Amino acid sequence: MKSILFCVTFFSFFACSSTKKEMIMDNDFKTIYVSDYGGNESKGHQIISSYNDLKQEFERLNVPSEVIDNSNIDFKKNVILIVHLGEKNTGGFGIDVEKTELEDETLVIQTKLSFPEKGGYVTMAITNPFCVTIIPKAKKYSVK
């Protein structure tokens, strides 16, 4: 009985961690568009917080208007993150959002990069991969 009480006390003590790192569930972000062509020439990201800015950016990137129409974006709770991989000399490269974490007041966005297979066949064209993802609003953003 004492060992059970000890285990409950032990796990309760460590469950009360003082770190301010909370995981935002995978369903809190949603990638709505990915393309190999049309992104920025340099690596980077954009945060878009209004429908008009999004519409203007989608026109610049040649994203179909149906993407906005079908995504049901609530700009009171969410923003749009556009992550650009930059110019690449061949196909086979890609970028997407893998996970998000809230650390204090900063939403940390972890991206996943994909590369062509070594020795594999790729499109011989200049590409500019990017992805468009709906993420929760936060005071600060950090894209890794």
N, C-alpha and C positions, 0 to 999 in steps of 0.2 A: 504494500500500500504506500509506503514511504517513497519507493522508487517511482510510482505513478505520479504522486504529488510532486516529486522533484522534477520529473520530465515535463509536466504541465507548467510548472513555474519557470523552468529553464526556457522552454519554447516561447512562453508568453513574454519573457524578458527580451529575447532577441527579436520578437515580432514588433516590438515598439522601437524600431530603428529611428534615429534622428535625422537620417539623410532625407533630402527633399527631392528625391528622384522617383517619379511615378511614370509608369508605362502607359502610353496612350494605346489603346487597343488597335489592332490591325484594321478594324472596320472604321476607324476614325480618319483614315485617309483613303482616297480612291483615285487611282490613275485613270484619267478619262481619254487620253490621247497620247500616242507614241508615234514618232516618225523618224526616218533616217535622213530626211531632206527638209531644208528650209529653216533650220535653227540658226542661231548666231554663229559667227566665225570664231568667237573665243568662248572658252569655258566659263560658265557662270550661272546665275539664277535670277529670277524676277519674282516678286510677290505682287499679286494683283488683287485689289480689294474692292473693285466696283465693276458692275456689268459693262459700263461704257468703255472702261480701260481694257477689259477682257475682249470685248468685241473688236476694238481697234487692234489689239495685239494679234488676235486670231486672223484678222484680215492680212496683217503683215506677214504672218507665218504660213498663210494659205491653209489654215485649218478649216475643215468644212463647218458651216454654220449649224448643221444638225448636232454637232458635239455640244454646243452651248444649249440648244433647245432640249436635248435629251438628258442633260446632267442635273437639272434641278438644284442649282447652286444657291444656298442661303448665305448671302454676304454678311448677315448679322452674326453668324456663328463661324463662318469659314472664309478662307482666302484661297486664291489659286497660286500654286507654285509652278513655275516653268523652269525646268533645269536643262541647261544647254551643255552638251559635251564638247562643243567646238568643232572646227573643221578637221576632217580626217581624209586621207588620200584614197581610201578604199571603203567598200562596204564591210559589214560584219561587226561594226561597233554599235553600241547601244547604251542607254542610260535609263534608269527607272528608280522610283522610290522604293526602298526595301522595308524601312520601319521608321517610326517616330517615337521620341521620348520627350517628356516634359521634365526639364531640370530647372528648378526654381521657377523663373518666369520665361525661360528660353525653350522654345520648341526645337529640339535637335532632330534634323532629318538626315537619315542615313541613306545614301544612294547606292545602287548596285550598277556596276559597270560591266558591260560584256564586250569581249574582244574576239576578233576572228581567230579560228583555229590555226595553229602554226602549220604551214604547208597546205592549208585548205583553200578551196576556191572561194573567191570573193568578187563582188561587183567592182569593176575597175571604173569607179566614178568618185568624184569628190562628194562626201556626205557631211551633213551637219546634224547629227542626232539630237533629239530633244524629247522631253515628256512633259505632259500637263497633268498636274495632280491637285485634287481638292484636299486641303489640310485644315485643321482647326486654327482659329485665330489665336495668336499669342502676342505677348508684349515684344518679344525678340525671336529671331529665327537664326539657326545655324545649320548650314547645309554641308555635309561631309561626304 
